Amino acid sequence: MSARLGAELVAASANPRSELWLEPGCGHTGAYAKDPARWQAGWQGLCDAL
């Protein structure tokens, strides 16, 4: 998904807590491979907020 489309989806979301995680130079699933610790910290933060 492109960053532009992701931003449009977040803007259209009815959930005010919607977030968009972008990692420059990565495709849809590339952020985990590029920096697993950062990805895991972001995911843990999301889970903790629920």
mmCIF file of the C-alpha atoms, coordinates in Angstrom:
data_MODEL
# 
_entry.id   MODEL 
# 
loop_
_atom_site.group_PDB 
_atom_site.id 
_atom_site.type_symbol 
_atom_site.label_atom_id 
_atom_site.label_alt_id 
_atom_site.label_comp_id 
_atom_site.label_asym_id 
_atom_site.label_entity_id 
_atom_site.label_seq_id 
_atom_site.pdbx_PDB_ins_code 
_atom_site.Cartn_x 
_atom_site.Cartn_y 
_atom_site.Cartn_z 
_atom_site.occupancy 
_atom_site.B_iso_or_equiv 
_atom_site.pdbx_formal_charge 
_atom_site.auth_seq_id 
_atom_site.auth_comp_id 
_atom_site.auth_asym_id 
_atom_site.auth_atom_id 
_atom_site.pdbx_PDB_model_num 
ATOM 1  C CA . MET A 1 1  ? 0.000   0.000  0.000  1.00 0.00 ? 1  MET A CA 1 
ATOM 2  C CA . SER A 1 2  ? 1.327   3.423  -0.825 1.00 0.00 ? 2  SER A CA 1 
ATOM 3  C CA . ALA A 1 3  ? 1.883   6.028  1.877  1.00 0.00 ? 3  ALA A CA 1 
ATOM 4  C CA . ARG A 1 4  ? -0.673  8.237  0.144  1.00 0.00 ? 4  ARG A CA 1 
ATOM 5  C CA . LEU A 1 5  ? -3.359  5.547  0.219  1.00 0.00 ? 5  LEU A CA 1 
ATOM 6  C CA . GLY A 1 6  ? -2.544  4.724  3.835  1.00 0.00 ? 6  GLY A CA 1 
ATOM 7  C CA . ALA A 1 7  ? -2.938  8.381  4.796  1.00 0.00 ? 7  ALA A CA 1 
ATOM 8  C CA . GLU A 1 8  ? -6.273  8.521  2.976  1.00 0.00 ? 8  GLU A CA 1 
ATOM 9  C CA . LEU A 1 9  ? -7.505  5.448  4.838  1.00 0.00 ? 9  LEU A CA 1 
ATOM 10 C CA . VAL A 1 10 ? -6.492  6.894  8.205  1.00 0.00 ? 10 VAL A CA 1 
ATOM 11 C CA . ALA A 1 11 ? -8.179  10.207 7.349  1.00 0.00 ? 11 ALA A CA 1 
ATOM 12 C CA . ALA A 1 12 ? -11.377 8.369  6.398  1.00 0.00 ? 12 ALA A CA 1 
ATOM 13 C CA . SER A 1 13 ? -11.375 6.201  9.516  1.00 0.00 ? 13 SER A CA 1 
ATOM 14 C CA . ALA A 1 14 ? -14.132 6.717  12.054 1.00 0.00 ? 14 ALA A CA 1 
ATOM 15 C CA . ASN A 1 15 ? -11.650 5.792  14.793 1.00 0.00 ? 15 ASN A CA 1 
ATOM 16 C CA . PRO A 1 16 ? -9.849  8.912  16.069 1.00 0.00 ? 16 PRO A CA 1 
ATOM 17 C CA . ARG A 1 17 ? -7.037  6.705  17.419 1.00 0.00 ? 17 ARG A CA 1 
ATOM 18 C CA . SER A 1 18 ? -6.156  5.292  13.979 1.00 0.00 ? 18 SER A CA 1 
ATOM 19 C CA . GLU A 1 19 ? -2.434  5.339  13.277 1.00 0.00 ? 19 GLU A CA 1 
ATOM 20 C CA . LEU A 1 20 ? -0.288  4.940  10.200 1.00 0.00 ? 20 LEU A CA 1 
ATOM 21 C CA . TRP A 1 21 ? 3.176   3.488  10.630 1.00 0.00 ? 21 TRP A CA 1 
ATOM 22 C CA . LEU A 1 22 ? 5.564   4.362  7.833  1.00 0.00 ? 22 LEU A CA 1 
ATOM 23 C CA . GLU A 1 23 ? 9.108   3.120  7.454  1.00 0.00 ? 23 GLU A CA 1 
ATOM 24 C CA . PRO A 1 24 ? 10.940  4.893  4.617  1.00 0.00 ? 24 PRO A CA 1 
ATOM 25 C CA . GLY A 1 25 ? 12.160  2.574  1.905  1.00 0.00 ? 25 GLY A CA 1 
ATOM 26 C CA . CYS A 1 26 ? 9.967   -0.338 2.956  1.00 0.00 ? 26 CYS A CA 1 
ATOM 27 C CA . GLY A 1 27 ? 6.984   -1.928 1.334  1.00 0.00 ? 27 GLY A CA 1 
ATOM 28 C CA . HIS A 1 28 ? 3.919   -3.205 3.155  1.00 0.00 ? 28 HIS A CA 1 
ATOM 29 C CA . THR A 1 29 ? 5.716   -5.778 5.314  1.00 0.00 ? 29 THR A CA 1 
ATOM 30 C CA . GLY A 1 30 ? 9.299   -4.549 5.043  1.00 0.00 ? 30 GLY A CA 1 
ATOM 31 C CA . ALA A 1 31 ? 9.427   -2.594 8.301  1.00 0.00 ? 31 ALA A CA 1 
ATOM 32 C CA . TYR A 1 32 ? 9.740   -5.747 10.391 1.00 0.00 ? 32 TYR A CA 1 
ATOM 33 C CA . ALA A 1 33 ? 12.675  -7.039 8.358  1.00 0.00 ? 33 ALA A CA 1 
ATOM 34 C CA . LYS A 1 34 ? 14.387  -3.644 8.426  1.00 0.00 ? 34 LYS A CA 1 
ATOM 35 C CA . ASP A 1 35 ? 14.095  -3.039 12.187 1.00 0.00 ? 35 ASP A CA 1 
ATOM 36 C CA . PRO A 1 36 ? 12.409  -5.846 14.154 1.00 0.00 ? 36 PRO A CA 1 
ATOM 37 C CA . ALA A 1 37 ? 12.911  -4.176 17.546 1.00 0.00 ? 37 ALA A CA 1 
ATOM 38 C CA . ARG A 1 38 ? 11.255  -0.939 16.421 1.00 0.00 ? 38 ARG A CA 1 
ATOM 39 C CA . TRP A 1 39 ? 8.379   -2.850 14.827 1.00 0.00 ? 39 TRP A CA 1 
ATOM 40 C CA . GLN A 1 40 ? 7.864   -4.943 17.969 1.00 0.00 ? 40 GLN A CA 1 
ATOM 41 C CA . ALA A 1 41 ? 7.931   -1.838 20.192 1.00 0.00 ? 41 ALA A CA 1 
ATOM 42 C CA . GLY A 1 42 ? 5.285   -0.176 18.010 1.00 0.00 ? 42 GLY A CA 1 
ATOM 43 C CA . TRP A 1 43 ? 3.115   -3.284 18.041 1.00 0.00 ? 43 TRP A CA 1 
ATOM 44 C CA . GLN A 1 44 ? 3.490   -3.643 21.812 1.00 0.00 ? 44 GLN A CA 1 
ATOM 45 C CA . GLY A 1 45 ? 2.516   0.006  22.280 1.00 0.00 ? 45 GLY A CA 1 
ATOM 46 C CA . LEU A 1 46 ? -0.586  -0.571 20.188 1.00 0.00 ? 46 LEU A CA 1 
ATOM 47 C CA . CYS A 1 47 ? -1.550  -3.654 22.202 1.00 0.00 ? 47 CYS A CA 1 
ATOM 48 C CA . ASP A 1 48 ? -0.922  -1.872 25.499 1.00 0.00 ? 48 ASP A CA 1 
ATOM 49 C CA . ALA A 1 49 ? -3.216  0.975  24.436 1.00 0.00 ? 49 ALA A CA 1 
ATOM 50 C CA . LEU A 1 50 ? -6.157  -1.367 23.855 1.00 0.00 ? 50 LEU A CA 1 
# 
